[in-house]
Amino acid sequence: MANSSNGRTRLQNAIAYAIAGLIGLSILSIVAIMVLTVFFPKTPVITILVSFPWLALPTSAALIITLLILQIRSKGKDSA
């Protein structure tokens, strides 16, 4: 794979952007849930909006662990 300027591969960059996107969308959906429940208390909150942080945050944690393992393996290959 082609390396970027800071020594990370494209796969590692893609995983890092996916982590940032998932965490960002989770925060936005949590804020949207709070706003909807305060300003529109009688309307039911959309199910996908409520369940998104419950799925995205553990997924981003698993991606962080995956990225950590990839970086440890690449550092091990560089030093050997």
N, CA, C and O of each residue as an XYZ file, in Angstrom:
320
protein
N       0.820     -1.176      0.000
C       0.000      0.000      0.000
C       0.869      1.246      0.000
O       2.005      1.240      0.473
N       0.309      2.299     -0.537
C       1.054      3.549     -0.575
C       1.025      4.213      0.793
O      -0.009      4.252      1.459
N       2.156      4.723      1.192
C       2.244      5.399      2.483
C       1.977      6.883      2.312
O       2.329      7.478      1.294
N       1.354      7.471      3.317
C       1.163      8.907      3.303
C       2.416      9.577      3.856
O       3.392      8.904      4.187
N       2.385     10.878      3.954
C       3.590     11.608      4.357
C       3.999     11.328      5.799
O       5.180     11.445      6.124
N       3.068     10.964      6.669
C       3.417     10.737      8.072
C       3.669      9.273      8.383
O       3.762      8.919      9.559
N       3.783      8.417      7.402
C       4.140      7.027      7.622
C       2.960      6.093      7.834
O       3.169      4.903      8.070
N       1.740      6.580      7.761
C       0.579      5.706      7.916
C       0.081      5.262      6.548
O       0.236      5.967      5.551
N      -0.520      4.080      6.525
C      -1.052      3.573      5.267
C      -2.435      4.159      5.013
O      -3.024      4.800      5.883
N      -2.930      3.929      3.826
C      -4.269      4.407      3.486
C      -5.333      3.724      4.343
O      -6.334      4.339      4.711
N      -5.109      2.458      4.655
C      -6.051      1.737      5.512
C      -6.127      2.377      6.892
O      -7.216      2.557      7.436
N      -4.989      2.716      7.450
C      -4.976      3.357      8.764
C      -5.639      4.731      8.715
O      -6.344      5.112      9.650
N      -5.421      5.470      7.641
C      -6.087      6.763      7.498
C      -7.596      6.596      7.371
O      -8.356      7.367      7.956
N      -8.032      5.600      6.615
C      -9.469      5.362      6.447
C     -10.113      4.971      7.772
O     -11.216      5.422      8.083
N      -9.435      4.140      8.550
C      -9.965      3.747      9.853
C     -10.035      4.963     10.778
O     -11.009      5.124     11.513
N      -9.019      5.812     10.747
C      -9.015      7.010     11.597
C     -10.160      7.952     11.228
O     -10.806      8.512     12.114
N     -10.417      8.131      9.938
C     -11.531      8.982      9.520
C     -12.879      8.349      9.878
O     -13.822      9.059     10.228
N     -12.972      7.038      9.793
C     -14.214      6.359     10.175
C     -14.483      6.524     11.669
O     -15.625      6.725     12.080
N     -13.441      6.439     12.467
C     -13.587      6.637     13.911
C     -14.093      8.051     14.192
O     -15.037      8.239     14.959
N     -13.464      9.032     13.572
C     -13.864     10.423     13.791
C     -15.304     10.663     13.331
O     -16.065     11.364     13.999
N     -15.669     10.086     12.203
C     -17.025     10.252     11.693
C     -18.078      9.607     12.585
O     -19.124     10.200     12.849
N     -17.800      8.396     13.044
C     -18.751      7.712     13.909
C     -18.940      8.432     15.242
O     -20.065      8.576     15.721
N     -17.852      8.875     15.830
C     -17.961      9.595     17.101
C     -18.663     10.936     16.902
O     -19.491     11.329     17.725
N     -18.344     11.630     15.829
C     -19.010     12.905     15.538
C     -20.502     12.753     15.308
O     -21.297     13.535     15.830
N     -20.885     11.748     14.529
C     -22.310     11.517     14.295
C     -23.030     11.068     15.557
O     -24.201     11.394     15.752
N     -22.345     10.328     16.409
C     -22.951      9.915     17.676
C     -23.230     11.120     18.561
O     -24.297     11.216     19.168
N     -22.282     12.030     18.633
C     -22.481     13.240     19.437
C     -23.620     14.078     18.868
O     -24.452     14.587     19.618
N     -23.659     14.221     17.552
C     -24.745     14.975     16.932
C     -26.108     14.334     17.175
O     -27.089     15.040     17.409
N     -26.179     13.015     17.122
C     -27.464     12.359     17.347
C     -27.889     12.462     18.810
O     -29.082     12.571     19.096
N     -26.934     12.431     19.738
C     -27.284     12.607     21.147
C     -27.831     14.015     21.382
O     -28.811     14.191     22.106
N     -27.198     15.013     20.771
C     -27.685     16.386     20.899
C     -29.062     16.520     20.244
O     -29.938     17.199     20.780
N     -29.253     15.888     19.107
C     -30.554     15.950     18.432
C     -31.646     15.295     19.266
O     -32.773     15.788     19.302
N     -31.333     14.206     19.927
C     -32.311     13.559     20.800
C     -32.699     14.497     21.936
O     -33.880     14.614     22.264
N     -31.720     15.166     22.540
C     -32.015     16.092     23.632
C     -32.863     17.262     23.157
O     -33.810     17.658     23.836
N     -32.532     17.818     21.994
C     -33.299     18.951     21.461
C     -34.721     18.532     21.128
O     -35.671     19.255     21.430
N     -34.873     17.367     20.506
C     -36.219     16.902     20.161
C     -37.076     16.654     21.390
O     -38.265     16.973     21.387
N     -36.495     16.095     22.434
C     -37.294     15.810     23.628
C     -37.635     17.080     24.402
O     -38.660     17.122     25.082
N     -36.800     18.116     24.315
C     -37.105     19.368     25.020
C     -38.133     20.194     24.266
O     -39.095     20.677     24.861
N     -37.943     20.361     22.969
C     -38.819     21.242     22.205
C     -40.060     20.556     21.652
O     -41.061     21.223     21.389
N     -40.020     19.269     21.475
C     -41.168     18.518     20.959
C     -41.434     17.317     21.860
O     -41.188     16.182     21.453
N     -41.931     17.543     23.076
C     -42.054     16.434     24.032
C     -43.131     15.410     23.669
O     -43.043     14.260     24.099
N     -44.123     15.790     22.904
C     -45.216     14.868     22.584
C     -44.916     13.949     21.405
O     -45.570     12.919     21.250
N     -43.949     14.298     20.581
C     -43.656     13.475     19.416
C     -42.699     12.355     19.790
O     -41.781     12.568     20.581
N     -42.897     11.174     19.239
C     -41.961     10.073     19.521
C     -40.631     10.315     18.803
O     -40.599     10.760     17.656
N     -39.553     10.017     19.495
C     -38.222     10.184     18.906
C     -37.991      9.039     17.920
O     -38.365      7.895     18.176
N     -37.381      9.364     16.816
C     -37.133      8.372     15.773
C     -36.239      7.268     16.328
O     -35.232      7.551     16.978
N     -36.599      6.022     16.077
C     -35.901      4.874     16.640
C     -34.447      4.801     16.177
O     -33.562      4.483     16.972
N     -34.195      5.087     14.922
C     -32.830      4.996     14.407
C     -31.940      6.045     15.052
O     -30.746      5.820     15.248
N     -32.529      7.197     15.383
C     -31.765      8.252     16.031
C     -31.361      7.856     17.438
O     -30.270      8.199     17.892
N     -32.229      7.137     18.130
C     -31.939      6.708     19.489
C     -30.934      5.563     19.493
O     -30.059      5.514     20.356
N     -31.047      4.654     18.555
C     -30.186      3.472     18.567
C     -28.818      3.714     17.934
O     -27.919      2.890     18.107
N     -28.631      4.805     17.215
C     -27.354      5.026     16.531
C     -26.165      5.132     17.483
O     -25.154      4.473     17.243
N     -26.236      5.935     18.560
C     -25.064      5.999     19.455
C     -24.759      4.664     20.123
O     -23.597      4.362     20.398
N     -25.785      3.863     20.385
C     -25.568      2.553     21.012
C     -24.815      1.603     20.090
O     -24.168      0.667     20.561
N     -24.890      1.832     18.794
C     -24.168      0.993     17.837
C     -22.842      1.613     17.401
O     -21.853      0.902     17.216
N     -22.821      2.919     17.239
C     -21.645      3.577     16.675
C     -20.504      3.707     17.679
O     -19.341      3.575     17.297
N     -20.800      3.957     18.929
C     -19.724      4.134     19.903
C     -18.955      2.838     20.173
O     -17.726      2.881     20.224
N     -19.616      1.688     20.349
C     -18.826      0.453     20.476
C     -18.069      0.088     19.193
O     -16.971     -0.466     19.248
N     -18.662      0.401     18.051
C     -17.972      0.152     16.784
C     -16.720      1.005     16.675
O     -15.674      0.525     16.238
N     -16.821      2.263     17.070
C     -15.636      3.121     17.016
C     -14.582      2.665     18.031
O     -13.386      2.798     17.770
N     -15.000      2.135     19.173
C     -14.028      1.593     20.130
C     -13.297      0.389     19.535
O     -12.086      0.247     19.707
N     -14.028     -0.470     18.839
C     -13.397     -1.618     18.186
C     -12.444     -1.160     17.080
O     -11.389     -1.763     16.882
N     -12.809     -0.104     16.366
C     -11.919      0.432     15.330
C     -10.671      1.065     15.930
O      -9.597      0.996     15.332
N     -10.795      1.679     17.101
C      -9.621      2.239     17.773
C      -8.654      1.125     18.150
O      -7.443      1.267     17.982
N      -9.184      0.019     18.658
C      -8.337     -1.130     19.008
C      -7.686     -1.701     17.755
O      -6.507     -2.058     17.774
N      -8.444     -1.791     16.669
C      -7.903     -2.287     15.402
C      -6.782     -1.380     14.902
O      -5.740     -1.865     14.463
N      -6.991     -0.079     14.966
C      -5.962      0.868     14.533
C      -4.716      0.765     15.404
O      -3.595      0.849     14.902
N      -4.908      0.584     16.694
C      -3.780      0.422     17.605
C      -2.972     -0.828     17.255
O      -1.742     -0.788     17.234
N      -3.655     -1.928     16.983
C      -2.972     -3.167     16.615
C      -2.221     -3.004     15.296
O      -1.093     -3.479     15.167
N      -2.831     -2.341     14.319
C      -2.163     -2.120     13.034
C      -0.911     -1.272     13.199
O       0.111     -1.545     12.569
N      -0.979     -0.252     14.035
C       0.185      0.602     14.227
C       1.288     -0.108     14.996
O       2.468      0.091     14.708
N       0.922     -0.932     15.967
C       1.931     -1.698     16.698
C       2.632     -2.681     15.767
O       3.852     -2.833     15.825
N       1.863     -3.346     14.911
C       2.466     -4.291     13.975
C       3.383     -3.588     12.978
O       4.452     -4.103     12.651
N       2.973     -2.414     12.492
C       3.814     -1.713     11.517
C       5.083     -1.177     12.182
O       6.138     -1.162     11.547
N       5.011     -0.743     13.428
C       6.218     -0.298     14.135
C       7.161     -1.468     14.400
O       8.380     -1.302     14.376
N       6.598     -2.653     14.654
C       7.420     -3.828     14.867
C       8.161     -4.246     13.605
O       9.304     -4.698     13.674
N       7.516     -4.096     12.453
C       8.168     -4.442     11.201
C       9.257     -3.431     10.855
O      10.285     -3.792     10.284
N       9.029     -2.164     11.203
C      10.026     -1.133     10.908
C      11.295     -1.303     11.725
O      12.393     -1.059     11.226
N      11.152     -1.721     12.976
C      12.332     -1.836     13.835
C      13.116     -3.126     13.589
O      14.295     -3.208     13.932
N      12.473     -4.127     13.001
C      13.160     -5.416     12.776
C      14.012     -5.400     11.531
O      14.650     -6.402     11.206
